[in-house]
Amino acid sequence: MIKPTYYRILFWLCALAAVVVSLVPTTGGQLFELQDKVAHAVLYASLYFIAVQAYGSSFSLLLLAVMVMGFGLSLEIAQSMTSYRYGDFWDFVANSAGVIAVWLLLLVRRRLG
């Protein structure tokens, strides 16, 4: 079993990577339609899952979900303050969808197990 300390380190490294990726200028196109939204959902689903592993013994699943979604919203706002990126409501929706999907799976797992 991986210790929560290692998950905490991983969580903060991933959060830092999300900040960097969200705020650097982008280049290149998409391989398929909605690739950007899928990437947002997967990134925030992963970040939420890691947050639960790191901090789930200290905070409720719901509070962690709200915090990760708030982090995503803050990055969208930060993007809107740059001259080379823009904040997108639908990116926030995709971020939240990823978090909510994992939150629901964890709730089901807790009720069944």
Disulfide bonds with the S-S distance in Angstrom:
none
